[in-house]
Amino acid sequence: KLRFVRNCFPHKGYLWNYGAFPQTWEDPNATHPETKAKGDNDPLDVCEIGELVAKPGEVKQVKVLGTMALLDEGETDWKIIVIDVNDPLAPKLNDIEDVERHLPGLLRATNEWFRIYKIPDGKPENQFAFSGECKNRKYAMDVVRECAEAWEKLITGKTSKGEISLANTSVPHSNDRTDAAKLNIPKGDNQPPAPIDPSIDKWFYISGASA
């Protein structure tokens, strides 16, 4: 089933290109000393704030600018703020204060969006560590390094993997590396686009959301 994000007025869908850093992992076995919450067992989420809408699956080279620490259902869920290195604004954005200077209101709107986006699905409002403050580039780079190191421990079997499959075809030092020929990978099959339910265009008006 296709999954769509709800339209929480005044925000239509996502505010940025939303993706993730490969080879990173927010460790659910470790409690972050400042957020006081464990990782959410996912790769690091990334909000790319450039002017072009990315294509699904597109790989971008980006510049890290800062991070927000969302507490999503009690788990640490970092949101790394970045910009495509090829974006016209990229030379002017080097740290989080530059975002507020050149894109005023975007960080506030991003904070609000993450706070309310699950409410239409009957879930509670999300919270933030650091009272919602967006940490700077240096702090964000430390988070990226920590999560890259956590992934390295995961893929090499040095930490509990839980229910995660570590099967891969490209990490030489992984015990779970396998030959692609041995995997039962289905051949490509061009299917017609799945129908889109008109309800995805519905607006949700949430008390406390600001225009």
Buried (B, 14 or more C-beta within 10 A) or exposed (E): EEEEBBBBEEBEEEBBBBBEBEEBBBBBBBEBEEBEBBBBBBBBBBBBBBEEEBEEEEEBEBBBBBBBBBBBEEBBBBBBBBBBEEBEBBEEBBBBBBBBEEBEEBBEBBBBBBBBBBBBEEEEEBBBBEEBBBBBBEBBBEBBEBBBEBBBBBBBEEBEBEEEEBEBEEBEEBEEBEEEEEEEEEEEEEEEEEEEEEEEEEEBEBEEBEE
